[in-house]
Every structure is written in C-alpha cells, then in structure tokens.
Amino acid sequence: MIFICYPKCSTCQKAKKWLNEQNIEYTERHIVDTNPSYEELKEWYNKSGLPLKRFFNTSGILYKEMQLKDKLPTMSEEEQLKLLATNGMLVKRPLVVNGDTVLIGFKEAEWAEKLN
C-alpha cells in the first residue's frame, strides 16, 4: 500500500496517525519530492471510479493561482492528467493506493471500510 502525502498537511498527519493506530502497513511517499506520474495518475483515476476533478487539490494556492476552476471544464481528461503530473501540489491528498483501491482525501469512515 502506498500512502502519498504532504508531511506539512494537517489532514495528511491525521490520516497517517489513523493508519498507524490501525496497524496498517504502508510505504510513505512525499507528493512533492516524488510527484505522481501521468501513467500512475491515469491508472489510479481508472481504478478509483471517481470524477477526475476529485484528484485536484481545489483548495490549494496553485489551483487558485492557475484559475483551474475556470479552465478544467474545457480541458480533456488527458490534458488534466498531464497537468496533475506537473506538480504534486495540484494533487488532492492524502492519496492511498492499495491494489485496486484508491482513496483520495481522508474520510475516516471510508478508510475504515475500504482498508480494514
């Protein structure tokens, strides 16, 4: 299982604490140091069954500076995935990938159901 996070993010810290309390083993990956690649994002998006917009960190400074709220609706899925692969700060976090399970953001009930 891969736990992709930004260590300074309080939600990521809560998620990590929860994983540790549940004794769930994972490999931690810093989202900025090792940004998800286009291929990874495409695979995770396909496995997740979620809308692609959920993969964007819509509350992030970069998202707002780039005015992506207005641009995303006119972009193709491929263009959006390529954009996400350019900078880890654009990607919603934490992100957990465990086989065919992909979880975005930390919702304790959802994580408990999918990971226990």
Secondary structure by P-SEA (a helix, b strand, c coil): cbbbbccccaaaaaaaaaaaaacbbbbbbccccccccaaaaaaaaaaaccccccccccccaaaaaaccccccccccaaaaaaaaaaccccccccbbbccccccccccaaaaaaacc
